[in-house]
């Protein structure tokens, strides 16, 4: 199984923080939904740090383990699916 780092940037005004929460819209939730839409498979992502509600980030990271190949245009397609206030800057296989 491969491990990937996902670099993200976001404007957090419309979100209840970085990490998934019940009954709240979060950055992690939006990215996991976009991943499932693109890859047609679920994955659990782990954030490198957290931000509170309304906080923006120019650079933050997730890592996730995945045993299939990513779409060849993963970054482009994820950005097309995600809301305009969340951007995937890059993805890199690290292990």
C-alpha positions in Angstrom: 0.0 0.0 0.0 1.3 3.4 -1.0 1.3 6.5 1.3 0.7 9.9 -0.3 1.1 13.5 0.9 -1.5 15.9 -0.3 -0.7 19.6 -0.2 -3.7 21.9 0.2 -4.5 25.6 0.5 -7.9 27.0 1.6 -10.0 30.0 2.6 -11.7 28.7 5.7 -14.5 31.3 6.0 -17.3 28.9 5.1 -15.9 25.9 7.2 -16.1 24.8 10.8 -12.4 24.0 10.8 -9.9 21.6 9.2 -10.7 18.2 10.8 -13.9 16.2 10.2 -16.7 16.9 12.7 -20.2 15.6 13.0 -22.8 17.9 11.6 -20.3 20.5 10.4 -18.7 21.4 7.0 -14.9 21.0 7.2 -11.9 21.1 4.8 -11.2 17.4 5.4 -14.8 16.4 4.7 -14.8 18.3 1.4 -11.5 16.7 0.3 -12.6 13.2 1.2 -15.9 13.7 -0.7 -14.0 14.9 -3.8 -11.6 11.9 -3.5 -14.5 9.5 -3.4 -16.1 11.2 -6.4 -13.0 11.0 -8.5 -11.5 7.7 -7.4 -14.9 6.0 -6.7 -13.4 4.7 -3.4 -13.2 6.0 0.1 -10.1 6.9 2.0 -9.4 8.2 5.4 -7.0 11.2 5.5 -4.9 12.4 8.4 -4.1 16.1 8.6 -0.7 17.3 9.7 -2.2 20.1 11.8 -5.6 21.6 12.4 -7.1 25.0 12.0 -10.2 26.4 13.7 -13.4 27.6 12.1 -12.9 30.5 9.6 -9.1 30.2 9.5 -7.3 30.2 6.1 -4.1 28.3 5.1 -1.7 28.9 2.2 -0.2 25.5 2.9 -1.3 22.5 4.9 -1.0 18.7 4.4 -2.8 15.5 4.6 -1.5 12.0 4.3 -3.4 8.9 3.3 -2.7 5.3 2.4 -4.1 3.9 -0.8 -3.7 0.6 -2.5 -4.8 1.6 -6.0 -3.3 4.1 -8.5 -4.5 7.6 -8.5 -6.2 9.2 -11.5 -3.5 10.4 -14.0 -4.8 13.9 -13.7 -5.5 13.7 -9.9 -4.7 17.3 -8.9 -6.5 18.8 -11.9 -9.6 16.7 -11.4 -9.7 17.1 -7.6 -9.6 20.9 -8.1 -12.4 20.7 -10.6 -14.6 18.8 -8.1 -13.7 20.8 -4.9 -15.3 24.1 -4.0 -13.3 27.1 -5.3 -12.1 28.0 -1.8 -10.1 24.7 -1.4 -7.2 24.0 -3.7 -5.0 20.9 -4.1 -1.5 22.2 -4.8 0.1 18.8 -5.2 0.2 15.1 -4.4 3.3 13.0 -3.9 3.9 9.3 -3.2 6.2 9.1 -0.2 6.2 5.4 0.8 
